[in-house]
């Protein structure tokens, strides 16, 4: 362990003392030059190039006979699952760009998600309230879990391999362990709330829903210490939590007068625990069904599957905002000439999966490392 002494140059008195874990990590001299020891290699002065725009990467062949309604991606971004109205579920190896497995769920799928390790796939059907847990790559029968009551969303954002269900009537988190399937229940917010979206951070939950008493949309931040902050917001369709305690809300705009907000194009962003602000201040009528932060938090992405007023039919809009601009202005924009029926962000691999009537399309996002010349969409 090395001791770094900091002197006040005017009188050469020791001003502070710091213990460093590695010897002679870095010394900066008065002329600005540096000396680095074995504990810290000299960084490459040239940063690795990254993409600055949305670019088409590759397509996966259409295996579904009806529209794809849901897409789930494993946490590492290596595999994905797509499901349609017939109950057919296709599993894809994104690194090899091939289908590796198919499952036939007995009912139309309304929710699906992978466990954190990607070894299991939870599938929910609302009509019959069937809730099954499939083991990926196994011929064994799926494990039946206790069905939830009321509208339900599925999440696997924890560090373990549990599956979290969010029910809105009543509002509850129901956590299932894949080992024994025994659920534990925790109330989320007020019984008067109908919760529609939830996102989990490292030490907190962000919940958005409809307050049936005040008849207002609200967002609540729940911290592990029990502290809660609640704000009125425009209608919410998607939520995302990014690095540095940022939260983003995808909704509908313009939303003048809702929660004290002026005209907004449908995306709000801000620090967790604070009042989010509009970052897409336009008069476009956009529904942001999906929002996500990049892996390093440099970008915030939004996907609007609905058609703006006056736009051509069968189109989808992708937008990106940069943290260096405090997410205040659109950095990149891409219009797709097809209607998207489902979408999912693969943050770890800097990809976006979108489904259309012609198949699954994979796009590279701004901020992705440049490894080769990107393929442009035909």
BELSUL-V383150 format. One record per residue. RES is the residue in one small letter. NEAR is the number of other ideal C-beta (glycine too) atoms within 8 Angstrom. Layout:
BEGIN
((RES NEAR) (RES NEAR))
END
This chain:
BEGIN
((x 6) (x 9) (x 8) (x 8) (x 7) (x 9) (x 8) (x 8) (x 4) (x 4) (x 4) (x 6) (x 6) (x 7) (x 6) (x 6) (x 8) (x 7) (x 8) (x 11) (x 5) (x 10) (x 9) (x 11) (x 10) (x 9) (x 7) (x 6) (x 8) (x 3) (x 4) (x 6) (x 6) (x 8) (x 8) (x 10) (x 10) (x 6) (x 9) (x 9) (x 4) (x 4) (x 4) (x 4) (x 3) (x 4) (x 4) (x 6) (x 5) (x 9) (x 13) (x 5) (x 7) (x 11) (x 10) (x 11) (x 9) (x 7) (x 8) (x 11) (x 6) (x 7) (x 8) (x 11) (x 5) (x 7) (x 9) (x 12) (x 10) (x 11) (x 14) (x 11) (x 14) (x 10) (x 10) (x 7) (x 11) (x 9) (x 13) (x 14) (x 14) (x 15) (x 15) (x 13) (x 8) (x 8) (x 13) (x 14) (x 16) (x 12) (x 14) (x 13) (x 11) (x 15) (x 5) (x 6) (x 7) (x 6) (x 11) (x 9) (x 8) (x 9) (x 10) (x 7) (x 13) (x 7) (x 9) (x 9) (x 16) (x 9) (x 12) (x 13) (x 11) (x 15) (x 14) (x 10) (x 7) (x 11) (x 7) (x 12) (x 15) (x 18) (x 16) (x 14) (x 15) (x 9) (x 7) (x 7) (x 9) (x 10) (x 13) (x 11) (x 16) (x 12) (x 10) (x 12) (x 5) (x 6) (x 2) (x 5) (x 3) (x 9) (x 8) (x 7) (x 12) (x 7) (x 7) (x 11) (x 6) (x 8) (x 7) (x 12) (x 10) (x 13) (x 11) (x 14) (x 6) (x 9) (x 3) (x 6) (x 9) (x 11) (x 14) (x 14) (x 15) (x 15) (x 13) (x 13) (x 8) (x 8) (x 15) (x 11) (x 12) (x 12) (x 13) (x 15) (x 9) (x 10) (x 4) (x 4) (x 11) (x 6) (x 9) (x 6) (x 8) (x 7) (x 9) (x 13) (x 10) (x 6) (x 6) (x 6) (x 15) (x 9) (x 13) (x 10) (x 12) (x 14) (x 11) (x 11) (x 10) (x 3) (x 5) (x 11) (x 11) (x 16) (x 13) (x 15) (x 15) (x 10) (x 12) (x 7) (x 5) (x 5) (x 6) (x 8) (x 14) (x 14) (x 13) (x 11) (x 13) (x 11) (x 10) (x 5) (x 4) (x 5) (x 6) (x 8) (x 8) (x 7) (x 9) (x 8) (x 15) (x 15) (x 8) (x 15) (x 11) (x 12) (x 14) (x 12) (x 12) (x 11) (x 7) (x 6) (x 8) (x 16) (x 16) (x 18) (x 16) (x 15) (x 17) (x 11) (x 17) (x 10) (x 14) (x 8) (x 5) (x 11) (x 10) (x 5) (x 12) (x 6) (x 11) (x 17) (x 13) (x 16) (x 19) (x 14) (x 13) (x 10) (x 7) (x 12) (x 7) (x 7) (x 5) (x 12) (x 7) (x 12) (x 12) (x 14) (x 8) (x 10) (x 7) (x 10) (x 10) (x 14) (x 11) (x 15) (x 11) (x 13) (x 14) (x 10) (x 14) (x 15) (x 8) (x 6) (x 11) (x 8) (x 14) (x 19) (x 16) (x 16) (x 16) (x 13) (x 11) (x 8) (x 8) (x 10) (x 6) (x 3) (x 7) (x 6) (x 6) (x 7) (x 12) (x 12) (x 12) (x 15) (x 14) (x 15) (x 17) (x 10) (x 12) (x 5) (x 9) (x 5) (x 11) (x 6) (x 6) (x 8) (x 9) (x 11) (x 8) (x 10) (x 8) (x 10) (x 6) (x 10) (x 10) (x 12) (x 10) (x 11) (x 13) (x 11) (x 12) (x 13) (x 10) (x 8) (x 10) (x 13) (x 14) (x 14) (x 16) (x 13) (x 14) (x 10) (x 6) (x 6) (x 9) (x 14) (x 11) (x 13) (x 14) (x 12) (x 15) (x 14) (x 11) (x 11) (x 8) (x 8) (x 3) (x 4) (x 3) (x 9) (x 8) (x 6) (x 4) (x 2))
END
